[in-house]
Amino acid sequence: MIRLVVTVRIGRAIPLLALLGLAGACKGALEVERPTLITEQTVRGDSSMINAMVNGVENEFREGYAWVASSGAAQTDEAIFSHAWTPWDTYDNRDVTASAPAHDIFTYPFLQRSRGTAEKFVESLRQVLGARAATDAGFAKALAYSGYAHFQIAAHLCAIPINGGAPKPPDEVLQMAIAYFEEAVQVGTVSGATDMVHLANVGLARSYLQLGNKAKTVEYAKKVPPAFSAWVRYTPNPDFGQWTKYNLYNRISGLRSPTEFNLALDADIMKNVRDLRVPFETDSTRRMMEERSPRYGYLPYQPSSFSEWTPGGRKMMTDDADIRFASGLEARYMVAEAGGMSAGELRAFINERRAFGGLPPFAGTDAQLADELLEQRKWEFFLAGFRMPDLIRYKKLYAKDLWPKGRMSGFGGSFTQNYGTAECWPIGATEKNGNPNIP
């Protein structure tokens, strides 16, 4: 992958310190820095440069998505994580600190780079395209992915500094995401970019749901066709030596080789689960990589939000397994959670999804439907980057505390360790030390 540092001159110089993510596989660690002077006229007539900026917004979102999803899985009740180098274990321990290497070096920069790249490129495209921006399908795409980049950082961090400023609360950054999504709908509608309109409407519903605005959630979610889906696409990378670019195979499956098994399913939670949407190696647990004490968990296979899933299949994660990150199915779940279905409709929806997972109809009362909906949502979007924002929302809005707590699972022998209490991720130490606007 070639990384460009581009300076665009449009009337005045605008530095763009962002990664131009060109679609395709990253075959090596080569990075080339090419400062380039591009005139307004050159850029306006160069569709490849415009496309590169649009793709750059999507690529930065893509590059960090699997990492954030796997870290969130370890932080929540989706998975347990172990590694021979114990600083990696802070997510699983629920004690992530600003200086934790995995967070300060990887997770926090992934989230900020995705947000910052999106913001810079959207504003540059707005200037470059001028009046054409209102009717440009590529600009609609950049806006939609910028909305998701802002949602991701707001839904995981405790507070968010924007471009060296003072930290903003997550709800304020969610409002920024909403502004991007709203404009994406406008531009996508005019330009005929129907998929971007659907993608942005899912983002609007998701942002309003996280904020607790049920009416707006239902309004936008109902605009999304049930069959719509959007995927984070990955390509094979045979070079495991690029350990700084963990892809799906390395992190979400947790099994790179028989001697490297670090992300597993909690046997205490999963021992009686037989849902076709969440296949795993049910006959036995495996020993994980762990320095503290022997630890055991089930090997996961690709769940239903992954591209090579088949009902109950035994397909392991691969480095080119794609993740469905937005869909009409999610929109239906959001309508249901926000109260947009009657009790009868909600029961029918729950039973439809249970049947999809090979489960019998729900036998509980109407009063238990809301909790059952959240249970089905867990299995529907398993390991796909949804669980941590969900747990934050459930506790904040519904007083439902589903975070793992007490003794950590999977350890054999007499070793004991309790989960910490972190429910969101801190600002990275590097930014804290370099940003004078952080108290």
C-alpha positions in Angstrom: 0.0 0.0 0.0 1.4 3.4 -0.9 0.7 6.1 1.6 0.6 9.7 0.3 1.0 12.9 2.1 -0.8 15.3 -0.2 -1.0 19.1 -0.1 -3.8 20.5 -2.1 -3.8 24.1 -3.1 -7.2 25.5 -3.6 -6.8 29.3 -3.3 -4.7 28.6 -0.2 -2.8 25.6 1.0 -4.8 22.9 2.8 -2.6 20.2 4.4 -4.1 16.7 4.1 -2.2 14.5 6.5 -4.3 11.5 5.7 -3.9 8.1 4.3 -5.0 7.7 0.7 -6.4 4.2 0.9 -6.3 2.8 -2.6 -8.6 -0.2 -3.0 -7.0 -3.6 -3.1 -4.6 -5.8 -1.2 -1.7 -4.3 0.8 1.0 -6.7 -0.2 3.9 -5.2 1.7 4.9 -2.7 4.3 6.3 -0.2 1.8 5.3 3.3 2.5 6.2 6.1 0.1 5.8 9.8 1.0 5.1 12.0 -2.0 4.3 15.6 -1.2 2.5 16.8 -4.3 1.3 20.3 -5.4 -2.1 20.0 -7.1 -3.8 23.0 -8.5 -7.5 23.6 -8.3 -7.9 23.1 -12.0 -5.9 19.9 -12.0 -7.9 18.3 -9.2 -11.2 19.3 -10.7 -10.4 17.7 -13.9 -8.8 14.6 -12.4 -11.5 12.0 -11.6 -8.8 9.5 -10.3 -7.7 11.9 -7.6 -11.3 12.6 -6.6 -12.0 8.9 -6.5 -8.8 8.3 -4.4 -10.0 10.8 -1.8 -13.5 9.1 -1.7 -11.8 5.7 -1.5 -9.5 7.0 1.2 -12.4 7.7 3.5 -13.8 4.2 3.1 -10.4 2.6 3.4 -9.5 4.2 6.7 -12.8 3.0 8.1 -12.2 -0.5 6.7 -8.6 -0.7 8.0 -9.6 -0.2 11.7 -13.0 -1.9 11.7 -11.9 -5.5 12.3 -9.4 -4.4 15.0 -12.0 -2.4 16.8 -14.6 -5.2 16.5 -12.2 -7.8 18.0 -11.1 -5.4 20.8 -14.8 -4.7 21.6 -15.5 -8.5 21.6 -12.8 -9.0 24.2 -14.1 -6.0 26.2 -17.6 -7.4 26.3 -19.2 -10.8 26.9 -18.8 -11.9 23.2 -15.3 -13.5 23.7 -12.4 -14.1 26.0 -8.9 -13.1 24.9 -5.4 -14.2 26.0 -1.9 -13.5 24.8 1.6 -14.4 25.8 2.4 -10.7 25.9 0.1 -9.6 28.7 -0.3 -5.9 27.7 -2.7 -7.2 24.9 -5.0 -8.5 27.6 -6.3 -5.2 28.9 -9.5 -5.3 26.8 -10.4 -8.7 28.1 -9.6 -7.6 31.6 -11.8 -4.5 31.2 -9.0 -2.3 32.6 -7.9 -0.4 29.5 -5.8 2.6 30.3 -4.6 5.5 28.2 -1.0 4.1 28.1 -2.0 0.5 27.4 0.1 -0.3 24.2 -2.6 -2.0 22.3 -4.9 0.9 22.9 -2.5 3.8 22.5 -0.6 2.4 19.5 -3.5 0.8 17.6 -7.1 1.2 18.7 -7.1 4.9 19.5 -5.1 5.9 16.4 -7.4 3.6 14.2 -10.5 5.5 15.5 -9.0 8.9 15.2 -7.4 8.4 11.8 -10.6 7.2 10.4 -12.5 10.2 11.7 -9.8 12.7 10.8 -9.2 11.4 7.3 -12.9 11.4 6.7 -13.3 15.0 7.9 -10.3 16.3 5.9 -11.3 14.5 2.6 -14.9 15.5 2.8 -14.0 19.2 3.2 -11.4 19.0 0.4 -13.9 17.2 -1.9 -16.4 19.9 -1.1 -14.0 22.6 -2.2 -12.7 20.7 -5.2 -16.1 19.8 -6.5 -17.8 23.1 -5.8 -21.4 23.1 -7.0 -20.9 19.6 -8.3 -20.7 18.3 -4.7 -24.5 18.5 -4.4 -25.0 16.0 -7.2 -21.9 13.8 -6.9 -22.4 10.1 -6.0 -18.8 9.8 -4.8 -19.3 12.7 -2.4 -22.3 11.0 -1.0 -20.2 7.9 -0.3 -17.5 10.0 1.4 -20.2 11.7 3.6 -21.8 8.3 4.5 -18.5 6.8 5.6 -17.5 9.9 7.4 -20.7 9.5 9.4 -19.8 6.0 10.3 -16.2 7.0 11.3 -17.7 9.6 13.7 -20.2 7.1 15.0 -17.5 4.5 15.7 -15.3 6.8 17.7 -18.3 8.2 19.6 -19.7 4.8 20.4 -16.4 3.5 21.9 -14.5 6.3 23.6 -15.4 8.0 26.8 -14.5 11.4 25.4 -13.2 12.5 22.0 -10.8 15.3 21.2 -11.3 16.7 17.7 -8.2 17.9 15.9 -6.3 18.8 19.0 -9.2 20.5 20.7 -10.7 19.9 24.1 -12.5 16.5 24.6 -16.1 16.3 23.4 -18.7 14.1 25.0 -19.8 11.1 22.8 -23.3 12.5 22.3 -21.9 15.7 20.7 -19.8 13.6 18.3 -22.9 11.5 17.5 -24.6 14.8 16.4 -21.6 15.4 14.1 -22.2 11.9 12.6 -25.8 12.7 12.1 -24.9 15.9 10.1 -22.8 13.8 7.8 -25.5 11.2 7.4 -28.1 13.8 6.7 -26.0 15.4 3.9 -25.2 11.9 2.5 -29.0 11.3 2.1 -29.5 14.6 0.4 -26.6 14.2 -2.1 -27.2 10.5 -2.6 -30.9 11.1 -3.4 -30.1 13.8 -6.0 -27.2 11.8 -7.5 -29.1 8.5 -7.6 -26.7 6.8 -5.2 -29.4 4.6 -3.7 -27.2 2.4 -1.7 -25.5 5.4 -0.1 -28.9 6.7 0.9 -29.8 3.4 2.5 -26.4 3.3 4.2 -26.8 6.8 5.6 -30.3 6.0 6.8 -29.0 3.0 8.8 -26.4 5.4 10.2 -29.0 8.0 11.2 -31.2 5.4 12.9 -28.2 3.9 14.7 -27.0 7.3 15.9 -30.4 8.4 17.1 -30.9 5.0 18.9 -27.6 5.5 20.7 -28.8 8.9 21.7 -32.1 7.5 22.9 -34.3 9.3 20.4 -36.8 6.5 19.6 -39.0 8.5 17.2 -36.1 9.5 15.0 -34.8 5.9 15.1 -38.0 4.5 13.8 -38.4 7.2 11.2 -35.1 6.5 9.5 -34.9 2.8 10.1 -38.2 2.3 8.3 -36.8 3.9 5.2 -34.2 1.0 4.8 -35.2 -1.9 2.6 -35.1 -5.2 4.5 -32.7 -6.7 1.8 -30.1 -3.9 2.0 -26.6 -4.8 3.3 -23.3 -3.1 3.3 -20.0 -4.9 3.9 -16.5 -4.1 5.1 -14.5 -5.8 2.4 -11.1 -7.4 3.0 -8.5 -8.9 0.7 -6.0 -11.7 1.4 -2.7 -10.8 2.9 -0.2 -13.7 3.0 2.4 -11.7 5.0 1.8 -12.5 8.6 4.9 -10.5 9.3 2.8 -7.3 8.9 1.7 -7.8 12.5 0.7 -4.1 12.8 -2.1 -4.7 10.3 -3.9 -7.5 12.0 -6.8 -8.6 9.7 -9.8 -10.8 10.5 -7.9 -14.1 10.6 -5.4 -12.8 13.1 -7.6 -11.2 15.6 -11.3 -12.2 15.4 -10.8 -15.9 15.0 -7.9 -15.8 17.4 -6.3 -18.8 15.7 -3.4 -18.2 13.3 -1.8 -21.6 14.0 -2.1 -24.4 16.5 0.2 -22.5 18.8 -1.5 -19.1 18.5 -5.0 -19.3 19.8 -5.9 -16.0 21.6 -9.6 -15.2 21.1 -12.2 -17.8 22.1 -15.8 -18.1 23.1 -16.5 -18.3 26.8 -17.4 -21.9 27.7 -19.6 -20.8 30.6 -21.7 -18.7 28.3 -21.7 -20.9 25.2 -21.9 -24.4 26.5 -25.6 -24.7 25.9 -25.9 -22.4 22.9 -26.8 -24.1 19.6 -27.7 -21.3 17.4 -27.0 -21.7 13.6 -26.0 -18.1 13.4 -23.1 -18.6 15.8 -21.3 -21.8 15.0 -18.3 -22.9 17.0 -16.3 -26.0 17.9 -18.8 -27.5 20.4 -17.1 -30.9 21.1 -14.3 -29.5 23.2 -12.5 -26.4 24.4 -8.9 -25.5 23.4 -6.1 -24.2 25.5 -5.4 -20.6 24.7 -2.2 -18.6 24.7 -1.9 -17.4 28.3 1.0 -16.6 30.6 -0.9 -16.3 33.8 -2.5 -19.8 34.0 -4.1 -22.3 31.7 -7.1 -20.9 30.0 -9.6 -22.6 27.8 -12.4 -21.6 25.4 -14.3 -22.7 22.3 -12.9 -22.0 18.8 -15.4 -19.8 16.9 -16.3 -20.2 13.3 -17.6 -17.5 11.0 -21.0 -16.2 12.4 -23.8 -14.9 10.3 -22.5 -11.4 9.8 -19.5 -12.8 8.0 -19.2 -13.4 4.3 -18.5 -17.2 4.3 -21.0 -18.2 6.9 -23.3 -21.1 6.3 -25.9 -22.2 8.9 -24.0 -24.1 11.5 -21.0 -24.3 9.3 -17.4 -24.9 10.4 -15.7 -22.2 8.3 -12.9 -20.6 10.2 -12.1 -16.9 9.9 -9.9 -16.1 6.9 -8.0 -12.9 6.2 -10.5 -12.0 3.4 -13.7 -12.7 5.4 -15.9 -9.6 5.0 -18.1 -8.2 7.7 -21.6 -7.0 7.2 -21.6 -3.7 9.2 -25.0 -2.2 8.2 -28.2 -3.7 6.9 -31.9 -3.7 6.5 -31.9 -6.5 9.1 -30.3 -4.1 11.6 -32.8 -1.5 10.7 -35.6 -3.9 11.6 -34.0 -4.6 15.0 -33.7 -0.8 15.6 -37.4 -0.3 14.8 -38.2 -3.1 17.2 -35.9 -1.8 20.0 -37.3 1.8 19.6 -40.9 0.6 20.1 -41.9 0.7 16.5 -43.7 -2.7 16.6 -46.7 -3.9 18.4 -46.4 -6.8 20.8 -47.7 -9.1 18.1 -45.3 -7.8 15.4 -42.4 -8.0 17.9 -43.2 -11.6 18.7 -43.4 -12.5 15.0 -40.1 -10.8 14.3 -38.4 -12.5 17.2 -39.7 -15.9 16.1 -38.6 -15.3 12.6 -35.1 -14.6 13.7 -35.1 -17.5 16.2 -36.2 -19.8 13.3 -33.3 -18.5 11.2 -31.0 -19.6 14.0 -32.7 -23.0 14.2 -34.5 -22.3 17.5 -38.1 -22.9 18.5 -40.6 -20.0 18.9 -40.3 -17.9 22.0 -42.5 -19.2 24.7 -42.2 -16.2 27.1 -44.8 -13.5 27.9 -45.2 -10.2 26.2 -43.4 -8.5 29.1 -40.3 -10.6 28.3 -40.2 -9.7 24.6 -37.9 -6.7 25.0 -35.2 -8.7 26.8 -35.6 -11.5 24.2 -35.1 -9.0 21.4 -31.8 -7.9 22.9 -30.8 -11.6 23.2 -31.5 -12.2 19.6 -29.6 -9.1 18.5 -26.6 -10.4 20.3 -26.5 -13.6 18.2 -27.5 -11.8 15.0 -24.5 -9.5 15.0 -22.1 -11.6 16.9 -18.4 -10.5 16.6 -19.3 -7.9 14.0 -18.5 -4.8 16.0 -22.0 -4.2 17.6 -21.7 -5.5 21.1 -19.8 -2.8 22.9 -22.0 0.1 21.7 -25.0 -2.0 22.5 -23.9 -2.7 26.1 -23.1 1.1 26.6 -26.6 1.9 25.3 -28.4 -0.8 27.3 -27.0 0.5 30.6 -27.3 4.2 29.8 -30.9 4.1 28.4 -32.5 1.0 29.9 -30.5 0.4 33.2 -29.6 -3.1 31.9 -26.0 -3.9 33.0 -24.8 -6.8 30.9 -21.1 -6.2 31.2 -19.0 -9.2 32.3 -18.2 -8.9 36.0 -16.8 -11.0 38.8 -14.3 -13.8 38.3 -12.9 -13.9 34.8 -13.8 -17.0 32.8 -11.9 -19.9 31.3 -9.0 -20.2 33.8 -8.2 -23.6 35.1 -6.6 -24.4 38.5 -6.6 -22.0 41.4 -5.8 -18.8 39.5 -8.4 -16.1 39.9 -8.7 -12.6 38.5 -11.8 -10.3 38.5 -12.9 -8.2 35.6 -12.3 -4.5 35.8 -15.0 -1.9 35.4 -14.2 0.0 32.2 -17.2 0.6 30.0 -15.7 2.8 27.4 -12.1 3.5 26.1 -9.9 6.4 27.2 -8.1 9.0 25.2 -4.7 7.5 24.2 -1.7 8.6 26.2 0.1 9.9 23.2 -2.7 12.4 22.5 -3.1 13.2 26.2 0.6 14.1 26.4 0.6 16.1 23.2 -2.7 17.9 23.3 -2.6 21.0 25.6 -6.4 21.2 25.6 -6.8 18.0 27.6 -6.9 18.7 31.3 
